[in-house]
Amino acid sequence: METYTAMRHFADSWGLLVMTLFFLCVVIFTLRPGGGKTAKDAANIPLKED
């Protein structure tokens, strides 16, 4: 089997599932309770005076 054909078959079958699960994990991680404080702290890093 050619490499392209094998990669195309993987992308058509399991690739979409993997990308969907990754996207859902990122959304859940972002919207979890307590995530707002962490995001605000990270956003203010450039403004901190050392």
HTML snippet that shows the backbone in 3Dmol.js (N, CA, C, O; Angstrom):
<script src="https://3Dmol.org/build/3Dmol-min.js"></script>
<div id="view" style="width:600px;height:400px;position:relative"></div>
<script>
const pdb = `
ATOM      1  N   MET A   1       0.849  -1.186   0.000  1.00  0.00           N
ATOM      2  CA  MET A   1       0.000   0.000   0.000  1.00  0.00           C
ATOM      3  C   MET A   1       0.887   1.240   0.000  1.00  0.00           C
ATOM      4  O   MET A   1       1.864   1.316   0.745  1.00  0.00           O
ATOM      5  N   GLU A   2       0.547   2.181  -0.819  1.00  0.00           N
ATOM      6  CA  GLU A   2       1.316   3.404  -0.887  1.00  0.00           C
ATOM      7  C   GLU A   2       1.162   4.206   0.404  1.00  0.00           C
ATOM      8  O   GLU A   2       0.161   4.084   1.110  1.00  0.00           O
ATOM      9  N   THR A   3       2.149   5.009   0.691  1.00  0.00           N
ATOM     10  CA  THR A   3       2.115   5.834   1.899  1.00  0.00           C
ATOM     11  C   THR A   3       0.952   6.813   1.852  1.00  0.00           C
ATOM     12  O   THR A   3       0.241   6.986   2.842  1.00  0.00           O
ATOM     13  N   TYR A   4       0.757   7.449   0.710  1.00  0.00           N
ATOM     14  CA  TYR A   4      -0.332   8.413   0.584  1.00  0.00           C
ATOM     15  C   TYR A   4      -1.684   7.752   0.822  1.00  0.00           C
ATOM     16  O   TYR A   4      -2.533   8.308   1.519  1.00  0.00           O
ATOM     17  N   THR A   5      -1.885   6.588   0.254  1.00  0.00           N
ATOM     18  CA  THR A   5      -3.155   5.884   0.406  1.00  0.00           C
ATOM     19  C   THR A   5      -3.383   5.497   1.864  1.00  0.00           C
ATOM     20  O   THR A   5      -4.499   5.615   2.370  1.00  0.00           O
ATOM     21  N   ALA A   6      -2.340   5.039   2.536  1.00  0.00           N
ATOM     22  CA  ALA A   6      -2.469   4.666   3.940  1.00  0.00           C
ATOM     23  C   ALA A   6      -2.791   5.880   4.813  1.00  0.00           C
ATOM     24  O   ALA A   6      -3.645   5.809   5.696  1.00  0.00           O
ATOM     25  N   MET A   7      -2.105   6.987   4.560  1.00  0.00           N
ATOM     26  CA  MET A   7      -2.368   8.201   5.336  1.00  0.00           C
ATOM     27  C   MET A   7      -3.767   8.733   5.054  1.00  0.00           C
ATOM     28  O   MET A   7      -4.446   9.213   5.962  1.00  0.00           O
ATOM     29  N   ARG A   8      -4.197   8.650   3.805  1.00  0.00           N
ATOM     30  CA  ARG A   8      -5.533   9.117   3.435  1.00  0.00           C
ATOM     31  C   ARG A   8      -6.601   8.266   4.116  1.00  0.00           C
ATOM     32  O   ARG A   8      -7.604   8.793   4.598  1.00  0.00           O
ATOM     33  N   HIS A   9      -6.391   6.977   4.154  1.00  0.00           N
ATOM     34  CA  HIS A   9      -7.339   6.075   4.819  1.00  0.00           C
ATOM     35  C   HIS A   9      -7.404   6.383   6.310  1.00  0.00           C
ATOM     36  O   HIS A   9      -8.492   6.421   6.884  1.00  0.00           O
ATOM     37  N   PHE A  10      -6.255   6.603   6.945  1.00  0.00           N
ATOM     38  CA  PHE A  10      -6.230   6.945   8.374  1.00  0.00           C
ATOM     39  C   PHE A  10      -6.950   8.258   8.626  1.00  0.00           C
ATOM     40  O   PHE A  10      -7.741   8.357   9.564  1.00  0.00           O
ATOM     41  N   ALA A  11      -6.693   9.260   7.812  1.00  0.00           N
ATOM     42  CA  ALA A  11      -7.326  10.574   7.995  1.00  0.00           C
ATOM     43  C   ALA A  11      -8.836  10.478   7.810  1.00  0.00           C
ATOM     44  O   ALA A  11      -9.588  11.144   8.521  1.00  0.00           O
ATOM     45  N   ASP A  12      -9.278   9.673   6.884  1.00  0.00           N
ATOM     46  CA  ASP A  12     -10.711   9.513   6.645  1.00  0.00           C
ATOM     47  C   ASP A  12     -11.400   8.757   7.771  1.00  0.00           C
ATOM     48  O   ASP A  12     -12.573   9.005   8.050  1.00  0.00           O
ATOM     49  N   SER A  13     -10.703   7.853   8.411  1.00  0.00           N
ATOM     50  CA  SER A  13     -11.357   7.028   9.421  1.00  0.00           C
ATOM     51  C   SER A  13     -11.108   7.536  10.836  1.00  0.00           C
ATOM     52  O   SER A  13     -12.058   7.906  11.526  1.00  0.00           O
ATOM     53  N   TRP A  14      -9.872   7.563  11.280  1.00  0.00           N
ATOM     54  CA  TRP A  14      -9.578   7.891  12.669  1.00  0.00           C
ATOM     55  C   TRP A  14      -9.135   9.328  12.885  1.00  0.00           C
ATOM     56  O   TRP A  14      -9.246   9.845  13.997  1.00  0.00           O
ATOM     57  N   GLY A  15      -8.642   9.975  11.858  1.00  0.00           N
ATOM     58  CA  GLY A  15      -8.141  11.339  11.995  1.00  0.00           C
ATOM     59  C   GLY A  15      -9.211  12.314  12.456  1.00  0.00           C
ATOM     60  O   GLY A  15      -8.964  13.143  13.331  1.00  0.00           O
ATOM     61  N   LEU A  16     -10.401  12.217  11.869  1.00  0.00           N
ATOM     62  CA  LEU A  16     -11.488  13.105  12.255  1.00  0.00           C
ATOM     63  C   LEU A  16     -11.894  12.876  13.702  1.00  0.00           C
ATOM     64  O   LEU A  16     -12.163  13.834  14.427  1.00  0.00           O
ATOM     65  N   LEU A  17     -11.941  11.637  14.125  1.00  0.00           N
ATOM     66  CA  LEU A  17     -12.292  11.323  15.515  1.00  0.00           C
ATOM     67  C   LEU A  17     -11.255  11.892  16.484  1.00  0.00           C
ATOM     68  O   LEU A  17     -11.616  12.469  17.509  1.00  0.00           O
ATOM     69  N   VAL A  18      -9.994  11.733  16.170  1.00  0.00           N
ATOM     70  CA  VAL A  18      -8.923  12.246  17.029  1.00  0.00           C
ATOM     71  C   VAL A  18      -8.974  13.771  17.119  1.00  0.00           C
ATOM     72  O   VAL A  18      -8.840  14.333  18.206  1.00  0.00           O
ATOM     73  N   MET A  19      -9.165  14.437  15.984  1.00  0.00           N
ATOM     74  CA  MET A  19      -9.229  15.901  15.991  1.00  0.00           C
ATOM     75  C   MET A  19     -10.462  16.407  16.754  1.00  0.00           C
ATOM     76  O   MET A  19     -10.386  17.420  17.448  1.00  0.00           O
ATOM     77  N   THR A  20     -11.588  15.710  16.630  1.00  0.00           N
ATOM     78  CA  THR A  20     -12.799  16.096  17.356  1.00  0.00           C
ATOM     79  C   THR A  20     -12.607  15.937  18.858  1.00  0.00           C
ATOM     80  O   THR A  20     -13.000  16.815  19.627  1.00  0.00           O
ATOM     81  N   LEU A  21     -12.015  14.843  19.279  1.00  0.00           N
ATOM     82  CA  LEU A  21     -11.757  14.635  20.708  1.00  0.00           C
ATOM     83  C   LEU A  21     -10.778  15.663  21.251  1.00  0.00           C
ATOM     84  O   LEU A  21     -10.954  16.151  22.367  1.00  0.00           O
ATOM     85  N   PHE A  22      -9.759  15.996  20.490  1.00  0.00           N
ATOM     86  CA  PHE A  22      -8.798  17.015  20.906  1.00  0.00           C
ATOM     87  C   PHE A  22      -9.491  18.369  21.058  1.00  0.00           C
ATOM     88  O   PHE A  22      -9.253  19.078  22.035  1.00  0.00           O
ATOM     89  N   PHE A  23     -10.339  18.728  20.104  1.00  0.00           N
ATOM     90  CA  PHE A  23     -11.071  19.987  20.158  1.00  0.00           C
ATOM     91  C   PHE A  23     -11.972  20.038  21.391  1.00  0.00           C
ATOM     92  O   PHE A  23     -12.007  21.052  22.088  1.00  0.00           O
ATOM     93  N   LEU A  24     -12.692  18.966  21.662  1.00  0.00           N
ATOM     94  CA  LEU A  24     -13.575  18.930  22.830  1.00  0.00           C
ATOM     95  C   LEU A  24     -12.786  19.035  24.134  1.00  0.00           C
ATOM     96  O   LEU A  24     -13.232  19.698  25.071  1.00  0.00           O
ATOM     97  N   CYS A  25     -11.640  18.402  24.203  1.00  0.00           N
ATOM     98  CA  CYS A  25     -10.797  18.500  25.402  1.00  0.00           C
ATOM     99  C   CYS A  25     -10.298  19.928  25.603  1.00  0.00           C
ATOM    100  O   CYS A  25     -10.267  20.413  26.734  1.00  0.00           O
ATOM    101  N   VAL A  26      -9.913  20.599  24.542  1.00  0.00           N
ATOM    102  CA  VAL A  26      -9.456  21.989  24.656  1.00  0.00           C
ATOM    103  C   VAL A  26     -10.587  22.892  25.124  1.00  0.00           C
ATOM    104  O   VAL A  26     -10.375  23.756  25.974  1.00  0.00           O
ATOM    105  N   VAL A  27     -11.785  22.704  24.581  1.00  0.00           N
ATOM    106  CA  VAL A  27     -12.936  23.521  24.990  1.00  0.00           C
ATOM    107  C   VAL A  27     -13.279  23.266  26.455  1.00  0.00           C
ATOM    108  O   VAL A  27     -13.521  24.215  27.201  1.00  0.00           O
ATOM    109  N   ILE A  28     -13.303  22.026  26.871  1.00  0.00           N
ATOM    110  CA  ILE A  28     -13.606  21.697  28.270  1.00  0.00           C
ATOM    111  C   ILE A  28     -12.536  22.255  29.191  1.00  0.00           C
ATOM    112  O   ILE A  28     -12.854  22.784  30.257  1.00  0.00           O
ATOM    113  N   PHE A  29     -11.266  22.146  28.797  1.00  0.00           N
ATOM    114  CA  PHE A  29     -10.175  22.683  29.608  1.00  0.00           C
ATOM    115  C   PHE A  29     -10.289  24.196  29.746  1.00  0.00           C
ATOM    116  O   PHE A  29     -10.026  24.746  30.816  1.00  0.00           O
ATOM    117  N   THR A  30     -10.678  24.869  28.671  1.00  0.00           N
ATOM    118  CA  THR A  30     -10.793  26.329  28.685  1.00  0.00           C
ATOM    119  C   THR A  30     -11.958  26.794  29.540  1.00  0.00           C
ATOM    120  O   THR A  30     -11.844  27.804  30.234  1.00  0.00           O
ATOM    121  N   LEU A  31     -13.057  26.093  29.504  1.00  0.00           N
ATOM    122  CA  LEU A  31     -14.276  26.521  30.194  1.00  0.00           C
ATOM    123  C   LEU A  31     -14.451  25.894  31.578  1.00  0.00           C
ATOM    124  O   LEU A  31     -15.517  26.030  32.179  1.00  0.00           O
ATOM    125  N   ARG A  32     -13.444  25.223  32.084  1.00  0.00           N
ATOM    126  CA  ARG A  32     -13.572  24.576  33.383  1.00  0.00           C
ATOM    127  C   ARG A  32     -13.656  25.626  34.491  1.00  0.00           C
ATOM    128  O   ARG A  32     -13.184  26.750  34.322  1.00  0.00           O
ATOM    129  N   PRO A  33     -14.266  25.253  35.635  1.00  0.00           N
ATOM    130  CA  PRO A  33     -14.321  26.193  36.754  1.00  0.00           C
ATOM    131  C   PRO A  33     -12.913  26.534  37.235  1.00  0.00           C
ATOM    132  O   PRO A  33     -12.059  25.654  37.343  1.00  0.00           O
ATOM    133  N   GLY A  34     -12.680  27.787  37.517  1.00  0.00           N
ATOM    134  CA  GLY A  34     -11.370  28.223  37.962  1.00  0.00           C
ATOM    135  C   GLY A  34     -10.430  28.586  36.834  1.00  0.00           C
ATOM    136  O   GLY A  34      -9.320  29.055  37.082  1.00  0.00           O
ATOM    137  N   GLY A  35     -10.850  28.379  35.611  1.00  0.00           N
ATOM    138  CA  GLY A  35      -9.996  28.690  34.470  1.00  0.00           C
ATOM    139  C   GLY A  35      -9.888  30.178  34.203  1.00  0.00           C
ATOM    140  O   GLY A  35      -8.920  30.634  33.596  1.00  0.00           O
ATOM    141  N   GLY A  36     -10.873  30.937  34.652  1.00  0.00           N
ATOM    142  CA  GLY A  36     -10.864  32.375  34.414  1.00  0.00           C
ATOM    143  C   GLY A  36      -9.719  33.075  35.112  1.00  0.00           C
ATOM    144  O   GLY A  36      -9.090  33.963  34.537  1.00  0.00           O
ATOM    145  N   LYS A  37      -9.438  32.682  36.355  1.00  0.00           N
ATOM    146  CA  LYS A  37      -8.342  33.298  37.112  1.00  0.00           C
ATOM    147  C   LYS A  37      -7.002  32.989  36.453  1.00  0.00           C
ATOM    148  O   LYS A  37      -6.143  33.864  36.344  1.00  0.00           O
ATOM    149  N   THR A  38      -6.828  31.766  36.024  1.00  0.00           N
ATOM    150  CA  THR A  38      -5.587  31.380  35.352  1.00  0.00           C
ATOM    151  C   THR A  38      -5.410  32.161  34.050  1.00  0.00           C
ATOM    152  O   THR A  38      -4.306  32.609  33.740  1.00  0.00           O
ATOM    153  N   ALA A  39      -6.492  32.325  33.289  1.00  0.00           N
ATOM    154  CA  ALA A  39      -6.416  33.059  32.029  1.00  0.00           C
ATOM    155  C   ALA A  39      -6.099  34.533  32.287  1.00  0.00           C
ATOM    156  O   ALA A  39      -5.309  35.127  31.553  1.00  0.00           O
ATOM    157  N   LYS A  40      -6.699  35.129  33.312  1.00  0.00           N
ATOM    158  CA  LYS A  40      -6.418  36.524  33.625  1.00  0.00           C
ATOM    159  C   LYS A  40      -4.970  36.703  34.064  1.00  0.00           C
ATOM    160  O   LYS A  40      -4.315  37.667  33.667  1.00  0.00           O
ATOM    161  N   ASP A  41      -4.473  35.785  34.874  1.00  0.00           N
ATOM    162  CA  ASP A  41      -3.073  35.858  35.300  1.00  0.00           C
ATOM    163  C   ASP A  41      -2.131  35.760  34.101  1.00  0.00           C
ATOM    164  O   ASP A  41      -1.151  36.501  34.023  1.00  0.00           O
ATOM    165  N   ALA A  42      -2.419  34.855  33.169  1.00  0.00           N
ATOM    166  CA  ALA A  42      -1.578  34.696  31.982  1.00  0.00           C
ATOM    167  C   ALA A  42      -1.664  35.940  31.080  1.00  0.00           C
ATOM    168  O   ALA A  42      -0.673  36.332  30.466  1.00  0.00           O
ATOM    169  N   ALA A  43      -2.843  36.549  31.006  1.00  0.00           N
ATOM    170  CA  ALA A  43      -3.008  37.731  30.152  1.00  0.00           C
ATOM    171  C   ALA A  43      -2.273  38.927  30.711  1.00  0.00           C
ATOM    172  O   ALA A  43      -1.883  39.816  29.955  1.00  0.00           O
ATOM    173  N   ASN A  44      -2.072  38.972  32.035  1.00  0.00           N
ATOM    174  CA  ASN A  44      -1.424  40.112  32.662  1.00  0.00           C
ATOM    175  C   ASN A  44       0.094  39.967  32.786  1.00  0.00           C
ATOM    176  O   ASN A  44       0.753  40.865  33.311  1.00  0.00           O
ATOM    177  N   ILE A  45       0.647  38.881  32.325  1.00  0.00           N
ATOM    178  CA  ILE A  45       2.104  38.667  32.435  1.00  0.00           C
ATOM    179  C   ILE A  45       2.884  39.781  31.745  1.00  0.00           C
ATOM    180  O   ILE A  45       3.854  40.262  32.332  1.00  0.00           O
ATOM    181  N   PRO A  46       2.524  40.229  30.526  1.00  0.00           N
ATOM    182  CA  PRO A  46       3.324  41.301  29.894  1.00  0.00           C
ATOM    183  C   PRO A  46       3.242  42.633  30.640  1.00  0.00           C
ATOM    184  O   PRO A  46       4.115  43.485  30.468  1.00  0.00           O
ATOM    185  N   LEU A  47       2.220  42.826  31.456  1.00  0.00           N
ATOM    186  CA  LEU A  47       2.030  44.099  32.135  1.00  0.00           C
ATOM    187  C   LEU A  47       2.696  44.147  33.502  1.00  0.00           C
ATOM    188  O   LEU A  47       2.743  45.207  34.127  1.00  0.00           O
ATOM    189  N   LYS A  48       3.209  43.019  33.975  1.00  0.00           N
ATOM    190  CA  LYS A  48       3.827  42.984  35.310  1.00  0.00           C
ATOM    191  C   LYS A  48       5.162  43.692  35.287  1.00  0.00           C
ATOM    192  O   LYS A  48       5.926  43.589  34.328  1.00  0.00           O
ATOM    193  N   GLU A  49       5.427  44.410  36.359  1.00  0.00           N
ATOM    194  CA  GLU A  49       6.714  45.077  36.536  1.00  0.00           C
ATOM    195  C   GLU A  49       7.588  44.180  37.435  1.00  0.00           C
ATOM    196  O   GLU A  49       7.181  43.815  38.537  1.00  0.00           O
ATOM    197  N   ASP A  50       8.764  43.838  36.962  1.00  0.00           N
ATOM    198  CA  ASP A  50       9.645  42.975  37.780  1.00  0.00           C
ATOM    199  C   ASP A  50      10.434  43.793  38.747  1.00  0.00           C
ATOM    200  O   ASP A  50      11.226  43.246  39.515  1.00  0.00           O
TER     201      ASP A  50
END
`;
const viewer = $3Dmol.createViewer("view");
viewer.addModel(pdb, "pdb");
viewer.setStyle({}, {cartoon: {color: "spectrum"}});
viewer.zoomTo();
viewer.render();
</script>
